[in-house]
Amino acid sequence: MRAAFRVLLLLAPLILGLAGCSAASGCTGSQSCTRVLFIGNSYTYVNDLPTMFASLAGSGGHAVETGLLAQGGWSLSNHLAAPVTAKTLTATPWNVVVLQEQSEIPSIESVRQSQMYPAARRLVQSIRAAGEKPLFFLTWGHRDGWPEEGIGGYAPMQTALDQGYVAIATELHAGIAPVGDAWSVAVERPATSALWQDDGNHPTVAGTYLAACVFYAAVFKQTPVGLSEHAGLSSDEAAMLQQIAAATVLPNRARWGLA
């Protein structure tokens, strides 16, 4: 019973999106609306990244509707195998479909070749068949790396994640939202609040806000600097995270497949 309840809870934003525009989206029947489906796991649903992105977009004058397919610990292979994924891709005319792999898989060459890449190829094929645009969510490394696999510390794990995502995105001519790369800049700023929760894995509100700013820049190809939505952060911290996201994405659009 508890497992079934968790699935329903995590799919609730998707159900709202399919029924019509959610309250956070700011869409109406007469407006142009950007519809973004997020497919991932707890990295996406902790702090509700889709809704935070929609609120940020609204403060920039963009009407956005979001959907969410997420389950804790799920990989792209799990989503590929779930019947609801194919149904959701065709039930609503999404403009962008975000693909977020399990947090560790892309950092190991053999695992990404055997698990991530085959699933990503088939999902991107389905996304494009539905007339939608794929966008990979390049995530952040664990605060302490992945010592069990010989990855000691955040920086080496971030480098490995970058390699994993960039390789498949380049092969498939798909875009990347480089959240992990913005993260690597932010952690070096003394004024930044903790981006990781105490588990050294999941994001704090500041971490999710940084991700939302990166998605804003990647989806709209506009700077988030100056947006009034701060997700409860101080004006100074929100401004700094907005600037980091803009500097990570916009001058490097060709690198991230966003040109």
C-alpha positions in Angstrom: 0.0 0.0 0.0 2.7 2.5 0.9 4.5 1.9 -2.4 1.4 2.4 -4.4 0.6 5.6 -2.5 4.1 6.9 -3.3 3.7 6.4 -7.0 0.3 8.2 -7.0 1.8 11.1 -5.1 4.8 11.5 -7.4 2.6 11.3 -10.5 0.1 13.9 -9.1 1.8 16.8 -11.0 1.5 14.8 -14.2 -2.2 14.1 -13.6 -2.8 17.8 -13.1 -0.9 18.6 -16.3 -2.9 16.2 -18.4 -6.2 17.5 -17.0 -5.3 21.0 -17.9 -2.9 23.8 -17.0 -1.8 23.6 -13.4 -2.2 26.6 -11.1 1.5 27.2 -11.2 1.8 27.2 -15.0 0.0 30.5 -15.7 -1.3 29.0 -19.0 -4.8 29.8 -20.4 -6.6 28.4 -23.4 -5.8 31.6 -25.4 -2.1 31.9 -24.5 0.9 30.4 -26.2 2.1 27.8 -23.7 5.4 25.9 -23.4 4.7 22.4 -22.2 7.6 20.6 -20.5 7.5 17.0 -19.4 10.1 15.9 -16.8 11.1 12.2 -16.7 13.4 11.3 -13.8 13.5 10.4 -10.2 14.1 12.1 -6.8 16.6 14.6 -8.2 13.6 16.0 -10.1 10.8 15.7 -7.7 12.6 16.8 -4.4 11.6 20.4 -3.9 9.4 20.0 -7.0 11.7 21.2 -9.8 8.9 21.3 -12.4 6.8 23.7 -10.4 9.7 25.8 -9.4 10.7 26.1 -13.1 7.2 27.0 -14.1 7.1 29.7 -11.4 10.4 31.1 -12.5 9.2 31.1 -16.1 6.0 32.9 -15.1 8.1 35.7 -13.6 9.8 36.0 -16.9 6.6 36.3 -18.8 6.4 32.7 -20.1 3.3 30.6 -19.8 4.4 27.1 -18.8 2.7 23.8 -18.2 4.7 21.0 -16.7 4.3 17.3 -16.3 6.2 14.8 -14.1 7.0 11.1 -14.4 9.3 10.3 -11.4 9.9 7.5 -9.0 12.7 7.3 -6.4 15.8 5.6 -7.8 14.4 5.1 -11.2 16.6 4.9 -14.3 15.8 5.7 -17.9 15.5 2.0 -18.4 12.8 1.9 -15.8 10.9 4.6 -17.6 11.3 3.0 -21.0 9.7 -0.2 -19.6 6.8 1.6 -17.9 3.7 1.7 -20.1 2.7 5.1 -18.7 5.8 6.7 -20.4 4.7 6.0 -24.0 1.1 6.9 -23.1 2.2 10.3 -21.6 4.4 11.2 -24.5 1.5 11.0 -26.9 -1.3 12.2 -24.7 -0.2 15.8 -24.5 1.7 17.8 -27.2 4.9 18.5 -25.1 7.3 21.0 -26.5 10.3 19.7 -24.4 10.8 16.3 -22.7 13.5 16.3 -20.1 15.4 13.0 -19.5 17.2 12.6 -16.1 19.2 9.4 -15.6 19.7 7.8 -12.2 22.4 9.8 -10.4 25.3 7.3 -10.6 24.8 5.4 -13.9 26.3 8.0 -16.2 29.5 8.2 -14.2 30.6 4.6 -15.1 31.5 3.9 -18.7 30.4 0.3 -18.7 27.1 0.9 -17.0 26.1 3.8 -19.1 26.9 1.8 -22.3 24.9 -1.2 -21.1 22.0 0.7 -19.4 21.7 4.4 -20.0 22.5 4.7 -23.7 20.2 2.0 -25.1 17.3 3.4 -23.1 18.2 7.0 -24.0 18.2 6.1 -27.7 14.8 4.5 -27.6 13.3 7.3 -25.5 14.7 10.0 -27.8 13.3 8.1 -30.8 9.8 8.0 -29.2 10.1 11.7 -28.2 10.9 12.8 -31.7 8.2 10.5 -33.2 5.7 12.5 -31.1 7.1 15.7 -32.5 8.7 16.7 -29.3 12.2 17.9 -28.3 14.5 15.9 -26.0 16.6 17.7 -23.4 19.0 15.8 -21.1 19.2 16.9 -17.5 23.0 16.7 -16.7 22.9 16.2 -13.0 25.4 17.0 -10.2 27.8 14.6 -8.6 27.5 13.4 -5.0 29.2 15.7 -2.5 31.7 12.9 -1.6 31.8 11.2 -5.0 31.2 7.5 -5.3 34.1 5.9 -3.3 32.7 2.4 -3.8 33.4 2.7 -7.5 36.7 4.5 -7.1 35.4 8.0 -7.7 36.8 10.0 -4.8 35.1 13.4 -4.4 32.6 15.6 -6.1 34.8 17.0 -8.9 35.9 13.6 -10.4 32.3 12.4 -10.3 31.1 15.6 -12.0 33.6 15.2 -14.7 32.5 11.6 -15.3 28.8 12.6 -15.4 29.6 15.3 -17.9 31.4 12.7 -20.1 28.4 10.4 -19.9 25.7 12.9 -20.8 27.7 14.8 -23.4 28.6 11.6 -25.3 25.0 10.4 -25.7 23.5 13.9 -26.3 26.1 14.5 -29.1 25.3 11.1 -30.7 21.6 11.9 -30.7 21.9 15.6 -31.5 20.0 16.5 -28.4 20.3 19.4 -26.1 21.6 19.4 -22.5 20.6 21.4 -19.5 24.0 21.5 -17.7 22.9 21.7 -14.1 25.9 19.9 -12.9 28.3 22.4 -14.5 26.5 25.3 -12.9 26.7 23.4 -9.6 30.4 23.1 -9.9 30.7 26.9 -10.2 28.3 27.6 -7.4 30.0 25.3 -4.8 33.2 27.4 -5.2 31.3 30.6 -4.2 31.7 31.3 -0.4 28.3 33.0 -0.3 26.4 30.0 -1.7 24.2 28.1 0.8 24.6 24.3 0.8 23.4 22.8 -2.4 23.3 19.3 -1.1 21.1 18.1 1.7 22.8 16.3 4.6 22.8 13.0 2.6 25.3 14.6 0.2 23.1 13.6 -2.7 19.7 15.3 -2.9 19.3 19.1 -3.5 18.4 21.7 -1.1 16.0 24.5 -2.2 19.1 26.4 -3.4 20.2 23.5 -5.4 16.8 23.1 -7.0 16.6 26.8 -7.7 19.9 26.7 -9.5 18.6 23.8 -11.6 15.4 25.8 -12.4 17.5 28.7 -13.5 19.6 26.5 -15.8 16.4 25.1 -17.3 15.0 28.6 -17.8 18.2 29.5 -19.8 18.2 26.2 -21.7 14.5 26.1 -22.7 14.0 29.8 -23.5 17.6 30.7 -24.4 17.2 33.8 -22.3 19.0 35.0 -19.1 17.3 34.3 -15.8 19.1 37.3 -14.3 16.7 39.7 -12.8 13.7 37.4 -12.5 11.6 38.2 -9.4 10.8 34.5 -8.4 13.3 33.6 -5.7 11.8 30.4 -4.2 12.2 31.8 -0.7 15.9 32.5 -1.1 17.4 35.9 -0.3 17.6 38.4 -3.1 21.4 38.2 -3.1 21.6 34.5 -3.3 19.0 34.2 -5.9 20.7 36.8 -8.0 24.0 34.9 -7.7 22.5 31.6 -8.8 20.7 33.3 -11.7 24.0 34.7 -12.8 25.8 31.4 -12.5 23.1 29.7 -14.6 23.2 32.3 -17.3 27.0 32.2 -17.6 27.0 28.4 -17.7 24.4 28.1 -20.4 24.1 31.1 -22.7 27.8 31.7 -23.9 28.1 27.9 -24.4 24.9 27.1 -26.2 26.7 25.3 -29.0 28.5 23.0 -26.5 25.2 22.1 -24.9 23.4 21.5 -28.2 21.2 24.5 -27.7 22.2 26.7 -30.6 
